[in-house]
């Protein structure tokens, strides 16, 4: 089996029923293992066996369902223009029928026949195509409801010889297309944040060559090329500064508005803005591998993903359309044959039920919230990877923090050095320097920094058999003797030769500026906080005391694999909610993966953005407050959307069926169509209200 995953951009979907139709068609393709089609993002994510299926097979399945493959992402702005044009055409074709209600127009029946026929063929054609595609797959969609409703009205007018139901059919099309136009305009705003990210990089760059500087297309630049960035320009690609210095606005990556000074050998990133000086840099990543491009991909993946809530909505929608058709038929039968109402009145109730009960609002309830929430978070350097991660963030009750680099500043220093041997301090420190130089652990960096402060020569000793002992230290052989720097039985950091301790290092660290406030606020919100560290208990207690973390919630002296077991144990003991693990995203990868929600915190420059379910790019632990607030608010918005959609149908379907007609309250089909469309618009607008929240950064 050769499993692959691909994304397919799809044009022509205009409701969640369309997405389910495409999904159903793809699932029937041999070799397809998993399918997720998202109407909000107009994408299908397909997991398939490449030995059994080809991309062309998948594309054909989409075409067979009645939709179009596009090479680029279909934009909501483009959709908005399409629906605007359809609405205006339908309006022009329908206005004369409205006028005929007040003005006597000769031969109005034939005029109405022609105008409505044009409306059905030109404007409503996509609904009929969708209806036919659904029939071939033995299912029903929203297109089925609209097609049945408009065609029934059209045929009834022909049979009865009256133009009035031509007016109903035309009005249905006009109001449905108006609703789709309004919905597409509102929905376009849900993806604005990601769209802005995609526009950050310039299309050209200043390439330095032996003949001078010339402007070239960004796509022609390759790794190793040297580019020049002038004041005020956007950095085109990732790289390392080789000449010059400047201040750079990195808010597009980290969400922080304060500029960062950049000098020789510093990393710079595509999409950030050079503010003052001019500099040259060597390119380290092409356009597809920059940090910005990976961020865009992560957010795009998140917005295309599904969650259990969305699955529930889709299950409800899948049975909703058949149920509505049955209710509509029962309504027709009751009014015509049990209540002896005239055919025209019975048909009005039938049509009103069909068009009022579109499941679009229900299908939009979840994905629009995900799009707004992930886009808003990305704007501030907080990457939420998918609907499941967003959903889980609202369920967390326990948060486990790694200490070093997470709650503390990851800036260890040597507070005390003790030489316990007959060797000179210089000889001891040269040995330690030679060992630690090959490690990037915070303890190693602290010892290297201390050695540099003592002017230790950088002519390293010859070492062999170097080993990086996870969570313990490093070891190597020098002149046939085994040396070790790291933890000892008494939990101090020591330099050992064979089994003899040569020196010890006492290390000190300090809290992040926002750690205390963040922990305090999280505890006030009811989160149970744990401190989990490989450091010794004394250091762990010191940090925990400063943060007011309960002594019984301190877990120290654990190796990386033991951290994983601690997380598992906490998960097993929870009666409700979930466990979040917050770490640096590198050494804590197993724990990040095991936790219900893994949160990787880093500088946004050297962190691996693939770590964790959530990545905090701005290096501020206070962003956790925003993460859980977004999760909570998103959950509320989804619940509100579901409530609006369900209450809307529960209330209006009976009204459309004529239950309140004895009290003079009825709902004509054309106004039912407008109400149906506006329900979808209200759901999207409610999701957009998330944008009013201002993140803590």
N, C-alpha and C positions, 0 to 999 in steps of 0.2 A: 504494500500500500504506500502510495506517495501522496500524502496529505498536503494540500495547499489552501491558502485563503486569498480571496480576491474581492475587490470592491467593484460594483457596477453602478455607474451613474445612469439614472433612469429619468426620462422626460415623459410627461403625459399623465402622471398620477395626480389626481385631484381630490383624493380622500383616503382615509385609512382602509376602506374596503378595497381600493385599488392595490394598496400595499399587500394585503392578504391574498389578493388574486395572483400577484406576481410571485409571492412566496409559495403559494400552492403549485404554481406552474414549475418553479425551480425545483421544488421537492420531488417532483415526478421525474426529474432528469436523472438518468443512471449515474452513479458515482457521487452524487451530492449527499453530504453527511449532515450539515447544519446550514440553516438559512435564517437570516434576519433582514427584513425589509422595513426601512423606516420612512414613512411618508413625509415626516417633517424635514428630513435631510435629503430625501429623494435618492436614497442609496440602498443597494442590496449588498450585504456582506455574506459571502458564500464560502463554506468550508467543503472541499471536495477532494476526491481521489483522482489525481492527475492521470493515473493509468486507465481510468474508466471514462473520464469526462474532460472535455477541452473547453477553453474559454468561449469558443464559437458555439458550443452546445448550450452553455449557460446564457449567452446572448440571445440565442434562438428561442430559448424558453421564455425570456422576457418579451420578445417580439410576438411569440405565439399567444401570450396573455393580452396582447393588444397595446403594448407600450414601446417606446423608442429608446435605444441605447445612445448615450452621448459620450463623447470623448472628454468633455470638460464637465465640471459640476453645474447642474442646472440651478440657476439663481432664483430666489423668490422675487427679485426685482423684475426678471424676465417674465416670470409667471404672472406678476401683477399687470404687466403690459398686455399679455395675452388675454387675461380675463377682462381687463378694461375694454379692449377692442370688442370682445364677444358681447359684453354688456351693452355697449353703445349700439352695436348692430341690432341686437335684440330689442333695445329700447326704440330705435327708429322704426323697426318692423311692428312694434306693438302699440305705439302711440296712436296711430289711426283707429285702432280697435277701441282704445279708451275714449277717443273723441266721439266715436259712433254711439256711445252711451248717452250723449247729450245732444248730438246733432244728427239729424236724419241724413244718412249717406246712401244714395241709390246703389243698388247691386252690392250691398255690404257683405252679403254671404260669399260672393265670389272673390271680392277684394280680400276678405278675411281668410278665405281658403288659400289664396296665393301667398299672402303675407305670412301666415302661420306655417305653410309648407316650406317657405324659404327659411323661416326661423328654425324649423326642425332640421332641415338639411345643412344649413350653414353653421348655426350656433350650437344646436343640441347634438350634432353628429357624434361628438366624442362620447356623450352619454350613451348613445345607442351602440357605439362600437364597444364600450365597456360592458354593456348589457349582453351583447353577443359573445364576447370573450368569456364572460362569467358563465353563460349557458353552456359553452363548450366544455368548461371545467366542472359543470354540474353544481354550480353554486350561485349565490345572489350577492350583489353589492349595492352600494348607494346608487350607482348608475342604473341598477335594475329598478329601484323605486322611482327615479326621475323618468326613466324611459317608459315604464308602465303607466305612470301618472299622465304624462303628456300625450302619449299615444292613445290612451283610453279617452281622454277628453277630445282629441282630434277625431277619432273614429265616431264617437257619440254625436258630435256635431254633424258629421257627414250623414249618419243614419237618420238623425232627427231633422235634418235640413235647417238647422239654426246655427247662426254664427257665434252664439254666446259661449260655446265650449271651445271654439277656436281662440276666443279671448282668454279663457282660462288656461289653455295650453301655452299660449304666447306669454301670458303673465308669469306662469310658473318658470319658464325659461329665463325671463328677464330678472326675476327676483333671485333665482338660484345663481345666475352669473354675477349679479350685483354682490351677493353674499360672498362668492368665491373671490371677487376682486378685493373686497374689504378684508377678507381673511388673508389673502396673499400679501397685501400691503402691511397688515399687522405682523404676519409671520416673518416678513423680511427683516423686521427689527430684532427678531430673536437671534439672528446669526450675525449681527453687526460686529460684535467683538472679534470674532474669528476672521471676518472679512477684512477688518482693519489690520489685524496681524499679518494677513497675507499680502497687504499692500505696503508693508514697511520697507522691504528691500528694494533698492533702486534697480533699474534694468541695465545700467551701464556702470563701468568702473574705470578708474585712472590706472592703467597698467604701466609700470616702469620697465623699460627695456634698455638695451645698450645704445639705442638711437634716441632715447628720451622718453617722455611720458605721452601716451596716446590713449584716447577713450576707446574702449572695446565693449562688446556685449558681455553681460555677466555670464551667460551660458558658455562662453569660450574660455573663461578663466579656470585654471586648474590648480590643484594643490601644489604649493611651492612657488607660485608666482608672487611677485611683489607688487602691491597696490599702494596708491597714495590717497589719503583722505584729507580734504581741505576743511577749514572751519565752516561749521554749519551744515556739513553734509552727513548723510546717513551711511553708516558703515555697511559695505555691500556683502561681506562674507566674514566667517570666523578666521582668526589668525593670531599671530604674535607680533608685537611691535618690535621693529628692528632699528628704528630711528625716529627721534622726535618725542614729544610728550603733549598731553592735552587733558582736558576734562571731558568726560563722556556721560551723556544722559542714558542710563540703562533701564529706564522705567518700562520700556516695551518688554523687557525680559523679566525684571524682578518686581515691577510695580512701584518701586521707590523713585521719588522725584528728585532726590538729592544727587547731584553729579558725582562721579567717581574719577579720581585722578588716575591717569594712565601714563606709564613710563616704559623704558626699555624692558623687554621680555614679558610684559604684562599681556594677558589675553584680552582680545576685544571680540565683539560678537555682532553678527549681522542684525540689522534692524535697530541698533542703538545709534544715537546721534552725537557726532563730534561737535563740541560747543566752542572751543577756543582755538587751540593750537592746530598745527598740521603734523601728520606723522605718516611713516611708511610701515607697512606690516607684511609679513609673509603669510600667505593663505594656507590654512590647515584643513579646510573642509570645503567641498564644492556646494553648489546651491541645494542639493538634496540632503546634505548631511550636516547643515549648520544647526546650532542649538535652536534657533528660531524655527527652522523647518521641522525639527523634531517636536517642538512645543505645539506647532500648528497641527501636526499629525496626531499627537496625543489628544488634543481637544476635539479634532475631527472624529477620531475613533470613539471618544466619549459620547459625542452627540449622536453618533450612529449606533450606539450600543442600546441594549434593551435591559430591562430589569423585571423583577417578578411582578411589580405593579403594572407595568406595561403589558406583560403576558396576560394578566387578569383582565385588563381592558379589552385586549384582542379577543379573548375567549367570549366575553360578553357580547362584543360586536359581531362575532361570527354567527351567533344564534339570533341576533337582534333583527336582522333584515327578514329572514323567513318568518319570524314571529310577527313582525309588522304586517307582512303580506297576509298572514292568516287573520290578524285582527281587522285589517281592511276589508277582506272578503266577508268576514262575519258581520261587520258593520253594514256592508251593502245588503246582505241577505236579511238582516234584522229589519232595516229601514224599509226595504222594498216589499218583502214577503210577510213579515210579522206585523209591522206597523202600517203597512199599505201606503207608504209614502210614494210620490211620483218617482219615476226613474231619474229625472234630472236632479231632484233633491237628494235621492239616495246616492247617486254618483258623486255629488259634491262632497258628501261625507266620506265616501270611499277615497276620493282623491286627496282630501285634506289629511286623512290618516296616513296615507302613503308618503306624502311629502314632508309632514311635520316630524317624522321619526327618524331622520337621518342620523346615523351613529358617529358622524364626524366629530362632534364636540367631545364625545367619550374617547375617541381615538387620539384626539389632540391633547387630552388632559395631562398626560405624562410627558411625551417627548418635547412639547414646547417649554415645559418647566425645566427639563434637563438642558435644553439648548440655552435658555436664558441664564441658568445658574452656572453652567460650566463656562459660558462666555464671559460672564461677569467676573468669575473667579480668575480666569486666565488674564483678564485685563489688569489684575493686581498681582500677577505672579504666583497664583495659587492654582495648581493643575489638579483637577479632579478627573480621574481616569474612568469614566463610564458611569452609567446610570446606577449600577449596583453599588459603586463606591459612594455616590451621593446619597443613595437610599440608606446605606449602612451608617453613614455619618449621623443620621437622625436617630439611630438605634443604640449608639454607644453609651454604656454606663460606666465603664472602667477604662482608664488611660494609663498605660505603662510607659514610663520615660526611661530611655537610656540617659546616662549622666554626661559623660564626656563628649563635648561637641554638640549636645542637645540642650541640656539645662545650663551647662557651663560654656565658656567661650571657646573651648577647644584651643586654648592658648596656654598650655602647661609651661611652667618655668621650674628650673631647679632652685629650690629654696635653700637647700643645704647639701654640701658634698663632703663626704668623709672618706679619706684615704686610709684603708685598713691594712696596707701592705708595706713592704720595704722599698717599693718602687717610688719614683718621684711622681708628683701630681701630673707633670707633663706626660710621662710614660703611660700612666693609668688612663688619662683622658684621651691619649692617642689611640689606645686599644679600643676604648669605648666608642670613639669617633669612627674608627674603621669598621666596627660592627654595625653601628646604627645608621651609617651612611646609606646602607642598602634598604632601609626600612622607611616607610612613610607614616608609621604609627605616631600619634601625638606625643607619646613618651619619647620615641626616638628623636622626633623633631626638637623636643625640649632639651634633650641631652646634647644634640648637635649644636643648638643655639648656645648652650652653656660653654661647650668646647670652643666655639668661635669667639665667645667673649673673653676666653682665656688665651687667645692667640695661638691655638693649637695648629700646628702645621697640617696642611691639607695633603701632604705626601703620605697617602694611606699605606698601612701595612698590608702585606700580601696575605689574603685569607682564602680559605677553601671550605667546601662542604657547608656553605651557608644555608641555614634553615630559618624560616619565619614560622615560629610556633604560635599558632592562633590563640590569642588571649593570654599568652605567657611571656613572650619575648622573642629574642633571636639568639642563635648560636652559630659558631663557625670554628674552624681550626686555624691556628696561627702557630707556626713552628712546631707542629706535631702535638700541640696542646689544644684542648677543647675549651673555648671561652663561651660565656653566656651572659647576656644582659636581660634582666627582666625580673619577674616576681621570684621571691624566695619563700620559704616556709613561714617566715614571720611577716609576710605581706609587704615587705619593702622592695624597692627597685635596687638591684645590686649587680655588680660586675663580678663574675666568678671565673676562676681559672681551674679547670678540672672540678674539684669539689671544694675549693678554697675561695672564700669571699675576699676580693681585693679592695672593693670600694662600695659605698652605698650612696644613693641619690634620693633625697627627700623632695617630692614634687608638690607644687601648689597650683591651684586653678581658681578661677573666679567665675561667678555667676554671669549669665547673660543679663544685660540691663533690664530686659522685659520678663525674665523668668518668674520673679516673685509675684508681680502683678498678674501674670497669666495663670499661674497655679492657684492664686487666691481666687480669681474670678471663676475658674473652672470648678473649684471646690464649692463656691457659693451657688453654682448652677447645679450642684448635686453629683458631680463626677467623683468617682473613687480614684485616687491618684496613687500610683506605685512608682518607686524608684528602683530600677534594675540595672546593676553595673558589675563590671568585672573588676572594679577597683576594690580596695580593702574596705572593711566595715567602718573603720574610723573615719576615712575620708567621705564615705557615703553618708554617715550620720551627720557629719559637719554640713554637707550640702543640704540634706533633708531638714535639718534643724532651721537653717536659714529660710527654707521654703515652707516651713510648717507642715511637712509631710509626716504622717503618723509613723512612729518608730516600727510598728508591726508591719508597715508596708514598705520597708527597706529590705531589698534582697541584694546582697553584695557577694563578691568573690565568685562570680559565675563566669564560665567560659561561653563563647558564642553559641555552641550547641546546647549548653545548659539553659541559656536564655530562652531558647525555643521550647524546652520542656516546661519552663515556668509559665510561659504564655499559654501553653496547652492546659496546664493545671488550672489556671485562672478561668479559662474558657469553660472547663468542665464543672467548675464550682459555681458558675453564674446561673441564677434562676431566670434571668431575663436580660435583654440587651446584648451587647457584644463588647469585645475587648479591642481597643486601639493600641497599637505600639508605635511610639514616636522615636525614631533613631536617625543616624546619619546617612542611611541609604547604602552603605558599602559593607562594613563589617556586620551590620545587623540584618542583612538580607534574609536569612532564614526566619527570623522573628517577624520581619515585615510581611513575609509571605504567609506565615501561619496566622497572624492576627486577623480578626474580622475586618479591621481597617488598618492598613500599614501606611504610616505617614513618614515620608523621608524629608528631612529638613537639611538644607545646605545653602551655599552661597549663591546658587543659581548660575555659577560659572564652572565649577569643577565637579558638581554633583552629577551622578549618573541619573538622568531624568527617567530612566526605565525602572528605577527602584520604587517600590511601594505602590499603593492604590492612589495615594495623593502625594504630590511633591510641592513643598513650600520653597519657591524659588528666591524669595526675598530675604531668606536667612533670619526671619523674625518669628520667634516662637509664638508671639501674640497673634499670629495669623490663625492659630488653632481656634481662637475665639470666633473668628470669621468663618472658618470651616464648619464648625458645629452649628453656628447661627444660620449659615446658608442651608445646611442640611435640614435643620428644623423648619425654616421658613419654606423650603421647597416642599417638604412633606405636607405642610399646611396648605400650600397652593395646590398641590395635587389633590388633596382631600376636598378642597373648595371646588376645584374643577369637576371632580367626579360628582360632587353634590349638585352643582349647577346642571350638569348634563343629565343626571338621573332624575332630579326633581322636575326639570324641564319636560322630559318625556312622560313622567308619571302624571304630571298636571295637564299638559297640552294634548296628549293623545286622547284622553276621554273627552276633552272639549272639542277636538277635531272630529271625534266620532259622534258628536251631537248630544252628549249626555246632558248638557245645560241648555239645549234648544228650547225646552218648555219655559225657560226663564228669559228667552230672547237672546241668549248668548250663543253665537256660532262663530266658526272660523272658516272663511272662504279659502280654497286651495292656494290662491296666489299669495295671500297674507300668511298662510301656513308656511309657504316656501320662504318668505322673507324672514319669518320667525326662526325657521330652521337654520338659515344662513347666519343670522345674527347670534344664535347660540354659539356657533363656532368662533365667531369674532370675539364674543365676550370671554370665552375660555382663553384665547390667545392674549387678549388685553390683560386679563387677570395674571397670566404668567409673566407678562412684561413688567408688571408692577414690582417684581423682584428687583428690578434695576434701581429702585428707589433706596435700596439698602446700601449703606456706605461701609466698606470693609475697614477693619483695623489693620494697618500695616506699619 
